[in-house]
Amino acid sequence: MKRAPLIAIVVPLIAGILLSEWVHLAAWQLFAATAIMLLIAMLLKRFSKAFYVMITASWLMAGMTLCALHNPERHADYYGHHISTRNRLCVRVAEPVKQTKKVYKLEVEVEQIDAHPARGRLMLFVPLSNDYTPRQGDRLTATARIQEPFTRDSIHDFDYRGYLRHKDILYTAYAPTAQQLPIPQQKSLPQTMRERLIALIQQLKLTPSQQGIAESILLGWKNDLEPQTQAQFRDAGIAHLLCVSGLHVGIVAGILGWLLGWCGNGPIGLKIRGAVQLIGIWAFVLTTGAAPATTRAGVMFTLFVVRRTMLLQGSSLNLLAASALMMLCANPLLAYDVGFQLSYAALLGIIAFHQPLYQLVPWPDRALLDKETDEMTLLQRAKRLLPLRLAQKLMGLLCLTTAATLGTLPLTLLYFHQFPTYFLIANMTIVPCAGLLLTAIMATLLIPQLAPVLGWLLGITDRLTAWIAQLPYAAIEVHITTPQALLIAAMAAVLWWMLKGRGLRESSLLDS
């Protein structure tokens, strides 16, 4: 906690957000309780146990207060206050349209219900036989029956009502027909850029599988991704490659940092490199549609770049907590988002396990190696050091993949009910080439003549992923409950404690 004091804030804040699922109080009551606890903490002896208890309780109440303030039903113009047997709706399609075998699933923002101006999100279902294909940004008018989502019959069923509630959607509606209003679309800049890039990729004349992979890697756009391709990436354990997230933002920041390596590590060079990286990160976020996962990764990497540029001290764990605190204060329901949980669990696993796992290998001392090779020729030094450097890079990548998997394992089993057996093979072969793929896609959009090279790279990725997914027992089906997931997380924490303890004992023996 001394290295990462913000953890002491984020943990009770998340606990309060989760607790609000069962405790329903008015926002003013929760706000008053938070203020009283802070007042009591100010009257107690600073840094005493009672002081810490009251501060923790106040942040827990703050999490519940954020959820109460975020509740759409507290607004007088919420459309849910005007529901009748049939309602005439005027809505705007807020998210990319999803299509099933029978209906379009539209996540819409209600602008008017009957004759009342209104607000709030609604899940609207429109049959495929509709006169036109709705798109994000369209304004529609429809007569629909609004009702609450269906609830699960048992604890093992999917809680669709809870899933929608955690997205600020409290009602669903079915409209037999929907008409587009004769109002020009109001597309945002990210949406416009994403549509233009999709059109450019479609002009490259790639195969359907290659086109779907390219759109997914660059933009996270999965509407053109074949189900078979998506399944083989999932079974190979690299489904995250098809979702624009921290991996892709990190690749962009890394490429820009490498290109600006000539700036040096002086104060001016660091500022130039940091400024270009921040511009590149947020340009990439906007280009990919500013999806929540990409925005979240942009916030995290912005904090890391600013810390390095300004030569600030602080642990990576504290920066991770700071980014989570910023995101949760803006939208407390992100605590329920699977992508939010997985991204932070992966980073937490990397921070916790990467170095302890890497230190399990007894690497030769760097100072002794440099002393031994001082009098060697350049060729002799290369023969001596190159195998060691390659082994260290390979081991670093292996430990990174294992650490991220350990961090996300409880959530992966809980939400997706399967474990990719050969995740190490895929992550050691395909994921390291993700930077090359992303660079090749962006370069081909600028120089279309590179399309054959891009097709060749995407074809190799597709075939290698298919081969891994077809191996025996590539994906083991595992069904666990929430308590079992917590037990697995506790076992991972014990493993981390053992690895850290081993490292401390070894270092103390070496020091003595």
GIGIQUI-V503758 format. One record per run of one state. SS is the DSSP state (2 for helix, 1 for strand, 0 for the rest). FROM is the first residue (numbers start at 1). TO is the last residue. If there is no record, write none. Layout:
# GIGIQUI-V503758
ss->[SS SS]
from->[FROM FROM]
to->[TO TO]
This chain:
# GIGIQUI-V503758
ss->[0 2 0 2 0 2 0 2 0 1 2 0 1 0 1 0 1 0 1 0 1 0 1 0 1 0 2 0 1 0 1 0 2 0 2 0 2 0 2 0 2 0 2 0 2 0 2 0 2 0 2 0 2 0 2 0 2 0 1 0 2 0 2 0 2 0 1 0 2 0]
from->[1 7 20 27 44 49 71 72 75 78 79 83 87 94 98 100 103 114 116 118 119 120 121 128 139 148 160 166 169 176 179 181 189 203 208 220 227 237 239 243 246 260 261 264 267 288 292 310 316 331 332 337 338 359 366 373 378 417 418 421 423 430 431 447 448 470 475 478 482 512]
to->[6 19 26 43 48 70 71 74 77 78 82 86 93 97 99 102 113 115 117 118 119 120 127 138 147 159 165 168 175 178 180 188 202 207 219 226 236 238 242 245 259 260 263 266 287 291 309 315 330 331 336 337 358 365 372 377 416 417 420 422 429 430 446 447 469 474 477 481 511 512]
